[in-house]
Each structure stands twice: as C-alpha cells, then as structure tokens.
Amino acid sequence: MPESQFLEPLPLNYSLAKRKIRILVFWLLVFLDSVVFPIGLYYLLTRTTTWSTTTIFSVLTVTLFGTFITQSLERSWNLWRERSSCRVPNAGRYYFDFTHWNVLASWVIIITELVVGTIPDPPWMRMLAVPVPSIFFIFGLEMLIFEILYIFEIPAPFRISSIPKGSPMRPALYPLLEDIIAVDGKGGSKFRDRLDQRYKASPPFRGMLHRVTMLWAVPQVLVAGGTLAGIVIADHELAYTVRV
C-alpha cells in the first residue's frame, strides 16, 4: 500500500500517562546521586573534617552513580532472562540492544576516568570532574555521526538494535527511543514492532525524528564541550562543581 494512503499514523499503543511518577522518581534519583551527593558531600567533608583529599574522594567515588548501576543491572536481567519480552527481534538470548552497549561503554569510560583521577595523591580533581560531561560529549558526537549517515543515506555499518547491518540508516534517536521504551519503559518487543511499522509508514514521523535528533544532539555537544572547557580552565574546586 502506498505511503500516501495512510491517512492516520499507525498507533504505537504506548502512553506515558501511567508512568509519569516512575519517570519523575528515576530522574530525581539520578539528580541526587550524580549532582547533589558528589558536590554536597565534597564541600561537607572538606569543610567539616580533617580527612585527606584522597580519603574524601574515595568516599565520593563509592557514592557515585547508584541509580545508573541499578538501572544497568535491571536492563541486563530484562534482556537476558529466558522469557524476556523486550528483546530485539531475531536476536539471541544474550544479545544486548544498542542502548545497552552504550551503557557498557559509558561504564568503561567512567571507571577509567575515576581510576586515573584517584591514582595520584592528592587526587586529580579535574579528571574526577569529567565523567558526566565527557559521556554527554562522546554520545552527542555519536548521535551526530549516525545522523550524518542517515542524511547521506549511508547503510548501517553494523546492527543497531532492530536496524540490520546494511539496511538504510535511521535517525540517531530511533534506536534510543526503541530500546528505552521497550526495555526500561516496559513497552516490550511489541513496541519495537509497532515503532518499526510507524517509521516505515509515516514520512512526517521520520522527519520529526530527524529534527528532534538534531535539536538534541547539537546542544548536547555544545553544552558538554563548554563544560569540559570550563573544567580545564577553572579553579580545581570550581571545576568539580561545574562538572554537571
């Protein structure tokens, strides 16, 4: 059936209405353990204790990214369990979706930066300030690269969740939308199928995904790049504060 005959967009049968509280709680926890706890504890411990800087940052490192760790483990379980209902179509039991590979890459980057930053005595504060903005910068660049592939109609260089290797590239936001709602949002594999059908049937939907990708990726790279530059040139305590 020609695309022009689709007068109404195919339904995704997914609503955020019943999930608003869960989303709010998740982002509140992310804000607490990525912003409030690291910065608040740093100033609290440096102003009220006689601990060495090394000891203080050892404590801070233990408190970091609790929500991120929990969410990563939950995603692994949801994808790997025997009767998983959110797995990528035609993928094996132990196949990670594209978003999960990004999560694992984030862990490698974060752990490397924290190890390098805590080895010196006293710790290298500027290095300890870069995990969050560096992750945003790297994956913002990744989105822009994928979007360039989409714009110039270059085939996918490898499988990206439901996009097979060699297939036409889709907007960079597509696999994130697919994976996050299917796994974290409990939309399941059925959502992956419905999203694929909507994408194929609706040119306006494809255009919208492209515009939102650019609206998201470009500011992300600029803000993260500016934050990294601020960390380099600012006083070390201020650098640790502007990390977020």
Summary of the structure (lengths in Angstrom):
residues: 244
radius of gyration: 20.6
end to end distance: 48.9
largest distance: 73.1
contacts: 702
relative contact order: 0.13
helix: 70%
strand: 2%
